[in-house]
């Protein structure tokens, strides 16, 4: 998963074009689910369970990790 697919970083919520998001990419690639929508920068509703995680943006829908179910 890439943290800068859209306009915003999906880990810290900052603009993808500004700043260094290497730490964000490392966190997302290891264990942490995205916290911010990469399309609009809104905080997402995140649910973590033993099988993986689900993140939902009120405007852009739901994202799940590939290992889930």
Backbone as a ProteinNet text record, in pm:
[ID]
protein_1_A
[PRIMARY]
XXXXXXXXXXXXXXXXXXXXXXXXXXXXXXXXXXXXXXXXXXXXXXXXXXXXXXXXXXXXXXXXXXXXX
[TERTIARY]
84.8	0	88.7	53.2	126.4	50.5	121.3	54.1	21.3	79.5	60.6	-6.1	-105.6	-176.9	-256.8	-322.2	-404.4	-329	-403.2	-349	-291.9	-343.1	-304.4	-240.5	-153.4	-90.6	-196.4	-209	-313.1	-272.9	-153.1	-113.5	-120.4	-63.3	-59.5	-160.2	-216	-314.2	-256.3	-123.7	-60.3	-66	-39.7	-38.2	74.4	42.8	138.9	258.6	235.4	341.4	440.1	401.2	491.5	538.5	660.5	714.9	764.6	829.8	884.9	791.4	736.8	642.6	703.3	834.5	902	861.8	856.6	814.9	671	585.7	446.6	439.2	514.3	515.8	565.6	666.9	720.6	616.4	546.1	443.5	330.2	283.2	172.8	212.3	336.8	379.6	397.3	418	438.5	308.4	235.7	120.5	5.3	32.2	-71.9	-164	-294.5	-387.4	-382.2	-433	-438.5	-536.2	-506.2	-592.1	-664.7	-611.3	-669.6	-694.8	-801.6	-835.6	-732.3	-673.7	-575.4	-638.1	-769.5	-836.8	-874.8	-922.5	-973.6	-907.6	-828.8	-759.1	-844.3	-968.4	-1055.1	-1010.9	-1031.1	-1003.1	-1102	-1051.9	-1137.4	-1172	-1282	-1321.8	-1246.2	-1162.6	-1078.4	-1117.1	-1132.3	-1159.9	-1052.3	-989.3	-884.8	-934.8	-919.5	-955.3	-843.9	-851.5	-742.5	-716	-814.8	-799.1	-742.7	-736.7	-686.3	-750.7	-775.6	-835.9	-928.5	-1017.7	-1107.8	-1103.9	-1089.6	-1090	-1198.9	-1284.1	-1396.6	-1396.4	-1397.8	-1412.2	-1559.8	-1611.9	-1753.8	-1787.3	-1687.7	-1711.4	-1664.4	-1557.4	-1496.9	-1507.2	-1577.3	-1603.2	-1498.7	-1499.8	-1423.6	-1300.5	-1194.7	-1071.5	-1037.9	-992.6	-948.8	-808.8	-738.1	-606.2	-620.7	-520.9	-526.4	-534.9	-481	-480.7	-615	-703.3	-831.2	-922.2	-974.3	-1071.5	-1035.8
-118.4	0	123.7	218.6	344	451.2	533.6	635.1	759.9	775.7	899.9	875.6	787.9	760.4	881.8	946.5	1063.8	1191.3	1290.1	1421.1	1428	1341.7	1346.3	1216.2	1225.6	1108.3	1036.2	904.7	830.8	792	828.6	802.5	928.3	1039	1161.1	1266.6	1252.8	1348	1470.7	1481.3	1596.3	1587.1	1697.2	1697	1607.2	1522.1	1424.4	1489.9	1603.1	1669.7	1744.2	1774.2	1849.2	1762.2	1779.7	1706	1567.8	1507.1	1373.4	1274.5	1182.8	1085.2	945.5	936.8	807.3	733.2	804.5	742.6	690	763.9	721.9	593.7	588.4	469	348.5	368	257.2	205	295.2	252.8	178.1	229.7	165.4	31.1	15.7	-111	-219.8	-181.7	-280.7	-327.7	-237.9	-280.8	-182.6	-55.9	44.2	60.7	68.7	98.3	247.5	285.1	428	498.8	620.3	697.6	810.1	853.2	964	919.3	966.9	934.3	997.8	919.4	976.6	1067.9	1061.8	1146.1	1283.2	1288.4	1415.7	1460.4	1374.1	1410.9	1403	1355.2	1342.1	1224.1	1237.9	1129.2	1016.3	892.3	778.5	702.7	629.3	539.9	409.5	369	251.3	145.6	22.1	-90.1	-195.7	-236.9	-338.2	-462	-577.3	-703.7	-804.9	-924.6	-1022.3	-1060.2	-1042.2	-1078.2	-964.8	-843.5	-730.7	-600.6	-512.3	-382.7	-337.8	-245	-179.8	-30.9	51.5	197.1	253.5	341.5	394.9	547.3	602.8	747.5	776.1	881	913.8	955.3	996	1039.7	939.8	862	778.5	628.5	588.8	446	374.5	243.6	154.7	95.8	78.5	13.8	-92.5	-208.5	-313.7	-356.8	-420.9	-469.8	-598.9	-631.4	-746.5	-879.1	-886.9	-1012.1	-1043.1	-946.3	-964.7	-1055.7	-1155.8	-1252.9	-1296.5
0	0	0	-82.3	-89.9	-14.8	60.7	141	61.7	-55	-129.3	-263.6	-269.7	-393.4	-436.9	-342.9	-373.6	-342.6	-303.2	-272.9	-132	-42.3	98.6	144.4	243.1	304	386.2	368.9	439.6	581.6	624.9	763.4	849.2	800.1	881.7	837.5	717.1	668.4	601.7	597.5	533.6	381.9	315.9	169.8	120.1	24.7	-25.4	-94.1	-157.2	-231.9	-142.9	-20	66.3	182.4	218.8	332.8	296.1	391.9	374.7	444.3	370.1	425.1	432	435.8	444.3	572	684.5	811.3	799.5	734.1	715	631.9	522.4	438.3	515.5	600	679	777.3	844.7	941.6	873.1	758.6	688.9	631.1	589.6	531.3	635.9	762	867.2	930	992.3	1070.9	1074	1071.1	1092.5	971.5	995.7	885.9	853.3	736	703.8	797.1	834.3	925.2	852.9	739.2	662.8	519.6	460.8	322.2	228.6	138.9	46.1	-58.9	-76.9	-175.3	-121.4	5.1	56.6	187.6	251.3	373.7	499.4	486.4	604.1	689.4	819.6	912.6	884.2	875.8	847	974.8	969.4	1077.3	1053.2	1149.6	1132.8	1234.5	1186.5	1274.3	1252.1	1361.5	1355.5	1427.9	1363.8	1427.7	1400.5	1455.7	1436.9	1291.2	1205.5	1064.5	978.8	1030.7	952.7	995.2	898.5	929.8	817.3	852.7	758.6	789	686	701.8	611.4	666	590	589.3	469.8	451.3	426.4	488.4	471.6	328.1	252.7	114.2	8.4	38.8	-64.4	-38.9	64.2	85.6	170.9	158.4	246.3	177.7	255.9	213.9	316.9	269.1	362	322.8	418.5	382.5	304	225.4	134.6	209.5	329.7	404.8	467.6	469.3	537.3	456.4	523	469.9	332.7
[MASK]
+++++++++++++++++++++++++++++++++++++++++++++++++++++++++++++++++++++

